[in-house]
Amino acid sequence: MLGRMYNRDFDVVVYGATGFVGELTAGHLAAHAPAGTRIALAGRSAEKLAAVRERLGVDWPLVVADAADEPALARLAASTTVVATTVGPYGKYGHALARACAAAGTHYADLTGEVVFVRRSIDENHETARSTGARIVHSCGFDSVPSDIGVHALFDAVRADGAGELTDTTMVVTSMRGGISGGTIDTLRHQLDELRGDRDLRRMAASPYSLTPSRADEPDVGRQEDLVTVPGAEVHPRLRGTLGPFVMAGHNTRIVRRSNALRGWAYGRRFRYRETVSTGASPLSGLVARGTKAGVVAFYAGMTFPPTRFVLDRVLPKPGEGPDEKTRRNGHFTVDIFTTTGTGARYRSRFKATGDPGYAATAVMLGEAALALALDGDALPPSEGGVLTPATGIGDALVARLRSAGVEITAGPA
């Protein structure tokens, strides 16, 4: 198992440190990384990196490497135990870095919510990373740590109690407050552009099992949809109102299913997983839930159709723009994951954090994921390496670090 590599210059390199989330992640590491952690800032502009370093008040080394410069990325990967990258859209800028890390035996963590990128990374990098011991861990932010680690914690609680396997499992975003950045919108544009005109790619992305190792080996648990509305009482008797669709379900659910498959379907061969958002307990919650679903569908359609995208692009945030400091500070989210086990027992896990979900909280999640990969080798899940998930690549080591960072992660009978 690869742990901290003292024959390398750094423990963690933050790639994309001059970007919005990159600087937030570097700031979290500056404030919370253990003393003696060897950290560097990387990106394509030495001048901008120096400005970030000055704002953070650190003396970390700077590494200049453009996302298109494969020799520079290879040197970057070979210099460190872990690369934490915030440079997206990953489908546009991320493939070369992931390949370089897999080849160099360097652990890697990113923030992608792009199904196509992760699928291609699996196809390109999984076997190489297994041969070198690299843990290539995608989706280490709000996509998809609360989902993947939340189910991981739920599974651990059920297993410890001998309560059987997980069956019908539903994530509910109980509360959430935050902003949106231009980088997120730009990633969505790139994903939609990739899918336009490519029927096979659309079919792959639409499959609930698009990230699992082998669709043929997956147990048949029936249809699993991304955008669902469901009565709360169907999920748990104490839940009121109607649950609406969660916009990030299309990526998160596939990461969670990959975790189950990589673990040999340890969660259960009848494990079904979906994601929703609470719309309240009022008599109007059903209308709100259906309206939410219609709004999500309409937004994606609008971003696909050129005339409406032109209009939306004039009002949506531009790349490099994001929520202000007050919004980031006042943001929060609570995610509850409910399951019924094979013995009929009901369990719930909770993942709760302060800070804007996609930015302040995401910086904590990515920063702690990188530290766990760099410093906690003995606590990482057994693995030969490969393209993994937060649960299968970092697991309890990430749970412990996030709890120490103030994130609430709990699980037990519900």
Residue pairs with C-beta under 8 A, 6 or more apart in sequence:
1 133
1 377
1 378
1 380
1 382
1 383
2 81
2 105
2 107
2 133
2 134
2 135
2 377
2 385
3 81
3 375
3 376
3 377
3 378
4 11
4 81
4 374
4 375
4 377
5 80
5 81
8 78
8 79
8 80
8 81
9 38
9 40
9 61
9 79
9 80
10 38
10 39
10 40
10 61
10 79
10 80
10 81
11 37
11 38
11 39
11 80
11 81
11 82
11 374
11 375
12 29
12 33
12 37
12 38
12 39
12 40
12 80
12 81
12 82
12 83
12 84
12 370
12 371
12 374
13 39
13 40
13 41
13 42
13 63
13 76
13 79
13 80
13 82
13 83
13 84
14 22
14 25
14 26
14 29
14 39
14 40
14 41
14 42
14 84
14 85
14 86
14 370
15 22
15 42
15 43
15 65
15 76
15 83
15 84
15 85
15 86
15 87
15 97
16 22
16 42
16 43
16 85
16 86
16 87
17 23
17 25
17 26
17 41
17 42
17 43
17 49
17 52
17 86
18 43
18 45
18 48
18 49
18 51
18 52
19 43
19 86
19 87
19 183
19 320
20 181
20 183
20 320
20 321
20 322
20 359
21 86
21 111
21 141
21 181
21 183
21 322
21 358
21 359
21 362
21 363
21 366
22 43
22 86
22 87
23 52
23 55
23 56
24 328
24 359
24 360
24 362
24 363
25 84
25 86
25 363
25 366
25 367
25 370
26 39
26 41
26 52
26 56
27 56
27 363
28 363
28 364
28 367
29 37
29 39
29 367
29 370
29 371
30 39
30 56
30 57
30 58
32 367
32 405
33 39
33 367
33 371
34 371
34 375
37 371
37 374
37 375
39 58
39 60
40 60
40 61
40 62
40 63
40 79
40 80
41 49
41 52
41 53
41 60
41 61
41 62
41 63
42 49
42 62
42 63
42 64
42 65
42 76
42 83
43 49
43 64
43 65
43 87
44 64
44 65
44 66
44 67
45 64
46 62
46 64
49 62
49 64
50 62
53 59
53 60
53 62
63 76
63 79
64 72
65 72
65 73
65 75
65 76
66 72
67 73
67 87
67 93
67 94
67 96
67 97
68 93
68 96
70 96
70 100
73 96
73 97
73 100
74 100
74 103
74 104
76 83
76 97
76 100
77 83
77 97
77 100
77 101
77 103
77 104
77 106
78 104
78 106
80 106
81 106
81 107
81 373
81 374
82 106
82 107
82 108
82 109
82 370
82 373
82 374
83 97
83 101
83 106
83 107
83 108
83 109
84 109
84 110
84 140
84 366
84 367
84 369
84 370
85 94
85 97
85 108
85 109
85 110
85 111
86 110
86 111
86 366
87 93
87 94
87 97
88 94
88 110
88 111
88 112
88 114
88 183
88 186
88 187
89 114
89 117
89 186
89 187
89 189
89 190
89 191
90 110
90 112
90 114
90 117
90 187
91 114
91 116
91 117
91 120
91 190
91 191
91 194
92 190
94 110
94 112
94 117
94 121
95 117
95 120
95 121
95 124
97 108
98 108
98 110
98 121
98 124
98 125
98 136
99 124
99 125
99 128
100 106
101 107
101 108
101 129
101 134
101 136
102 108
102 124
102 125
102 128
102 129
102 132
102 134
102 136
102 387
103 128
103 132
104 132
104 134
105 132
105 133
105 134
105 385
106 134
107 134
107 135
107 136
107 137
107 373
107 374
108 134
108 135
108 136
108 137
109 137
109 138
109 140
109 366
109 369
109 370
109 373
110 137
110 138
110 139
110 140
110 366
111 139
111 140
111 141
111 143
111 362
111 366
112 118
112 138
112 139
112 143
113 139
113 143
113 144
113 187
113 248
113 251
114 187
114 190
114 191
114 251
115 191
115 205
115 210
115 211
115 250
115 251
115 254
116 191
116 194
116 195
116 201
116 204
116 205
117 138
118 138
118 139
118 211
118 254
118 255
118 387
119 204
119 205
119 210
119 211
121 136
121 138
121 387
122 211
122 213
122 387
125 136
125 387
126 136
126 386
126 387
127 386
128 134
129 135
129 136
129 385
129 386
129 387
130 384
130 385
130 386
131 385
132 385
133 384
133 385
134 385
134 386
135 373
135 380
135 383
135 385
135 386
135 388
135 393
135 394
136 385
136 386
136 387
136 388
136 393
137 369
137 373
137 388
137 389
137 390
137 393
137 394
138 255
138 387
138 389
139 145
139 148
139 251
139 252
139 255
139 389
139 390
140 365
140 366
140 369
140 370
140 390
140 394
141 358
141 362
141 365
141 366
142 248
142 333
142 357
142 358
142 361
142 362
142 365
143 248
143 251
143 252
143 255
144 248
144 251
144 252
144 255
144 256
144 389
144 390
145 351
145 365
145 369
145 390
145 398
145 402
146 171
146 333
146 335
146 351
146 353
147 171
147 252
147 253
147 255
147 256
147 275
147 335
147 337
148 252
148 255
148 256
148 259
148 389
148 390
148 391
149 351
149 390
149 391
149 398
149 399
149 402
149 409
150 171
150 335
150 337
150 349
150 350
150 351
150 409
151 166
151 169
151 171
151 256
151 259
151 267
151 273
151 337
151 349
151 391
152 259
152 390
152 391
152 395
152 399
153 349
153 351
153 399
153 409
153 410
153 411
154 166
154 169
154 337
154 339
154 347
154 348
154 349
154 411
155 166
155 266
155 267
156 396
156 411
157 347
157 349
157 411
157 412
158 164
158 165
158 166
158 339
158 341
158 345
158 347
161 345
161 413
163 341
163 343
163 345
163 347
164 268
164 341
164 342
164 343
164 345
165 267
165 268
165 269
165 270
165 271
165 341
165 342
166 267
166 268
166 271
166 339
166 341
166 342
167 268
167 270
167 271
167 272
167 339
167 340
167 341
167 342
168 272
168 339
168 340
169 267
169 271
169 272
169 273
169 274
169 337
169 338
169 339
170 230
170 235
170 243
170 273
170 274
170 275
170 276
170 337
170 338
170 339
171 246
171 252
171 273
171 274
171 275
171 276
171 335
171 336
171 337
172 232
172 235
172 239
172 243
172 276
172 277
172 278
172 335
172 336
172 337
172 338
173 246
173 275
173 276
173 277
173 278
173 333
173 334
173 335
174 278
174 334
174 335
174 336
175 278
175 332
175 333
175 334
176 277
176 332
176 333
176 334
176 357
177 330
177 331
177 332
177 333
177 356
178 323
178 327
178 328
178 331
178 332
178 333
178 356
178 357
178 358
178 359
179 322
179 323
179 324
179 327
179 328
179 331
179 356
179 358
179 359
180 317
180 322
180 323
180 358
181 317
181 321
181 322
181 323
181 358
181 359
182 316
182 317
182 318
182 319
182 320
182 321
182 322
183 319
183 320
183 322
184 358
185 316
185 317
185 319
186 319
188 303
189 303
189 309
192 300
192 303
192 304
194 201
195 201
195 202
195 205
196 304
204 210
207 215
208 224
208 226
208 253
208 254
208 257
209 215
209 218
209 254
209 257
210 254
211 254
211 255
211 257
211 258
212 218
212 254
212 257
212 258
212 261
213 258
213 261
213 262
214 261
217 261
218 257
218 261
219 265
219 269
219 270
221 269
221 270
221 271
221 272
222 272
224 253
224 272
224 273
224 274
225 274
226 245
226 249
226 250
226 253
226 274
227 245
227 249
227 250
227 293
227 296
227 297
228 243
228 245
228 249
228 274
228 276
229 242
229 243
229 244
229 245
229 276
229 286
229 289
229 290
229 292
229 293
230 242
230 243
230 274
230 276
231 242
231 243
232 239
232 240
232 241
232 242
232 243
232 278
232 281
233 239
233 240
235 243
235 276
235 338
236 338
236 346
236 348
236 414
239 278
239 338
240 281
240 285
241 278
241 279
241 280
241 281
241 282
241 285
241 286
241 289
242 279
242 285
242 286
242 288
242 289
242 290
243 276
243 277
243 278
243 279
243 289
244 276
244 277
244 278
244 279
244 288
244 289
244 290
244 292
244 293
245 275
245 276
245 277
245 289
245 292
245 293
245 296
246 252
246 275
246 276
246 277
247 296
248 275
249 274
249 275
249 276
252 275
253 273
253 274
253 275
255 389
255 390
256 273
256 389
256 391
257 273
258 389
258 392
259 267
259 389
259 391
259 392
260 266
260 267
260 268
260 271
262 388
262 389
262 392
263 392
265 271
268 342
270 342
277 292
279 285
279 288
279 289
279 292
280 288
301 308
302 308
302 309
302 311
302 312
303 309
303 312
322 359
323 331
323 356
323 359
327 356
328 355
328 356
328 359
328 360
329 355
329 356
329 360
330 356
331 354
331 355
331 356
331 357
331 359
331 360
331 361
332 352
332 353
332 354
332 355
332 357
332 361
333 352
333 353
333 357
333 361
334 350
334 351
334 352
335 350
335 351
335 352
336 348
336 349
336 350
337 348
337 349
337 350
337 351
338 346
338 347
338 348
338 414
339 346
339 347
339 348
340 346
341 347
345 413
346 413
346 414
347 411
347 412
347 413
347 414
348 411
348 412
348 413
348 414
349 409
349 410
349 411
350 408
350 409
350 410
350 411
351 407
351 408
351 409
352 407
352 408
352 409
353 361
353 364
353 402
353 406
353 407
353 408
354 360
354 361
354 406
355 361
355 363
355 364
361 407
364 402
364 405
364 406
364 407
365 402
368 398
368 401
368 402
368 405
369 390
369 394
369 398
369 401
371 401
372 379
372 380
372 394
372 397
372 398
372 401
373 380
373 393
373 394
376 397
376 400
376 401
379 396
379 397
379 400
380 393
380 394
380 395
380 397
381 391
381 392
381 393
381 394
381 395
381 396
383 392
383 393
390 398
399 409
402 409
403 409
